[in-house]
Amino acid sequence: MSWIVIKYLITAAVVVLVSEAAARSDRLGGLIASLPLVTVLTLIWLHVERQPQEKIANHAWYTLWYVLPTLPMFAVFPWLLDRFGFWPALAAGVAITLGSILLFAVLLKRFGIQLL
């Protein structure tokens, strides 16, 4: 039980670090947020929990493919935010991301990569 609490505390600390950095500096917050901190922590947790190397490698492999279709949201969100406000822009960004993931999965399936 204490291991799970430690994982939650460290993971929460990373989120707080990013949000605090972003509150102080747009550039620093963006830089820290762009780092694959959640993925790195996940890889560490999988390793510490003695998951097979294949599982750890698969996590990294699929993360690569899921990151690419999230990029359109980051490109469109500032434009949407300026025109429609935060919540509509966020909702549209999520919808764009989900649509991009679905389209990307269909495209990759043609190359033998099964995402969904």
C-alpha positions as a Python dict, from the first residue, in 0.01 Angstrom:
ca = {
    (1, 'M'): (0, 0, 0),
    (2, 'S'): (279, 245, 82),
    (3, 'W'): (431, 189, -265),
    (4, 'I'): (111, 313, -429),
    (5, 'V'): (107, 621, -204),
    (6, 'I'): (469, 698, -299),
    (7, 'K'): (382, 661, -668),
    (8, 'Y'): (86, 897, -632),
    (9, 'L'): (288, 1155, -441),
    (10, 'I'): (576, 1160, -690),
    (11, 'T'): (342, 1167, -988),
    (12, 'A'): (132, 1445, -833),
    (13, 'A'): (449, 1641, -757),
    (14, 'V'): (539, 1633, -1127),
    (15, 'V'): (197, 1776, -1221),
    (16, 'V'): (230, 2048, -956),
    (17, 'L'): (584, 2128, -1078),
    (18, 'V'): (460, 2175, -1434),
    (19, 'S'): (162, 2391, -1333),
    (20, 'E'): (372, 2606, -1099),
    (21, 'A'): (642, 2653, -1363),
    (22, 'A'): (376, 2744, -1622),
    (23, 'A'): (225, 3000, -1384),
    (24, 'R'): (564, 3172, -1356),
    (25, 'S'): (689, 3139, -1713),
    (26, 'D'): (503, 3040, -2028),
    (27, 'R'): (821, 2918, -2194),
    (28, 'L'): (953, 2721, -1896),
    (29, 'G'): (610, 2570, -1830),
    (30, 'G'): (578, 2470, -2194),
    (31, 'L'): (927, 2322, -2197),
    (32, 'I'): (868, 2115, -1884),
    (33, 'A'): (519, 2010, -2003),
    (34, 'S'): (662, 1897, -2337),
    (35, 'L'): (904, 1662, -2168),
    (36, 'P'): (769, 1309, -2155),
    (37, 'L'): (764, 1313, -1775),
    (38, 'V'): (454, 1096, -1737),
    (39, 'T'): (597, 840, -1979),
    (40, 'V'): (935, 840, -1806),
    (41, 'L'): (767, 792, -1468),
    (42, 'T'): (553, 514, -1611),
    (43, 'L'): (859, 338, -1753),
    (44, 'I'): (1029, 370, -1414),
    (45, 'W'): (722, 235, -1231),
    (46, 'L'): (696, -59, -1472),
    (47, 'H'): (1066, -138, -1426),
    (48, 'V'): (1055, -107, -1045),
    (49, 'E'): (749, -332, -1039),
    (50, 'R'): (951, -587, -1239),
    (51, 'Q'): (730, -589, -1544),
    (52, 'P'): (875, -778, -1841),
    (53, 'Q'): (1100, -580, -2073),
    (54, 'E'): (861, -651, -2360),
    (55, 'K'): (580, -474, -2172),
    (56, 'I'): (803, -173, -2100),
    (57, 'A'): (920, -157, -2462),
    (58, 'N'): (560, -187, -2588),
    (59, 'H'): (457, 102, -2367),
    (60, 'A'): (727, 324, -2519),
    (61, 'W'): (641, 204, -2871),
    (62, 'Y'): (270, 279, -2843),
    (63, 'T'): (334, 610, -2667),
    (64, 'L'): (528, 721, -2975),
    (65, 'W'): (233, 648, -3200),
    (66, 'Y'): (-22, 812, -2970),
    (67, 'V'): (181, 1133, -2929),
    (68, 'L'): (175, 1217, -3299),
    (69, 'P'): (-206, 1256, -3334),
    (70, 'T'): (-219, 1479, -3023),
    (71, 'L'): (-9, 1748, -3190),
    (72, 'P'): (-294, 1908, -3393),
    (73, 'M'): (-473, 1995, -3068),
    (74, 'F'): (-175, 2199, -2949),
    (75, 'A'): (-160, 2381, -3281),
    (76, 'V'): (-533, 2468, -3287),
    (77, 'F'): (-598, 2529, -2915),
    (78, 'P'): (-449, 2884, -2897),
    (79, 'W'): (-659, 2992, -3197),
    (80, 'L'): (-975, 2836, -3050),
    (81, 'L'): (-905, 2982, -2705),
    (82, 'D'): (-880, 3334, -2846),
    (83, 'R'): (-1213, 3301, -3030),
    (84, 'F'): (-1433, 3083, -2810),
    (85, 'G'): (-1292, 3085, -2456),
    (86, 'F'): (-1131, 2815, -2245),
    (87, 'W'): (-1395, 2543, -2204),
    (88, 'P'): (-1516, 2535, -2566),
    (89, 'A'): (-1154, 2543, -2686),
    (90, 'L'): (-1063, 2259, -2452),
    (91, 'A'): (-1364, 2053, -2557),
    (92, 'A'): (-1285, 2111, -2924),
    (93, 'G'): (-920, 2023, -2858),
    (94, 'V'): (-1022, 1693, -2699),
    (95, 'A'): (-1256, 1621, -2992),
    (96, 'I'): (-980, 1703, -3240),
    (97, 'T'): (-742, 1474, -3053),
    (98, 'L'): (-989, 1185, -3047),
    (99, 'G'): (-1065, 1231, -3416),
    (100, 'S'): (-695, 1249, -3497),
    (101, 'I'): (-626, 931, -3301),
    (102, 'L'): (-904, 746, -3484),
    (103, 'L'): (-784, 864, -3827),
    (104, 'F'): (-422, 789, -3738),
    (105, 'A'): (-517, 440, -3619),
    (106, 'V'): (-692, 371, -3950),
    (107, 'L'): (-387, 495, -4140),
    (108, 'L'): (-139, 293, -3934),
    (109, 'K'): (-350, -21, -3962),
    (110, 'R'): (-264, -20, -4334),
    (111, 'F'): (101, -51, -4232),
    (112, 'G'): (39, -334, -3989),
    (113, 'I'): (42, -123, -3670),
    (114, 'Q'): (-265, -188, -3456),
    (115, 'L'): (-335, 105, -3219),
    (116, 'L'): (-697, 53, -3128),
}
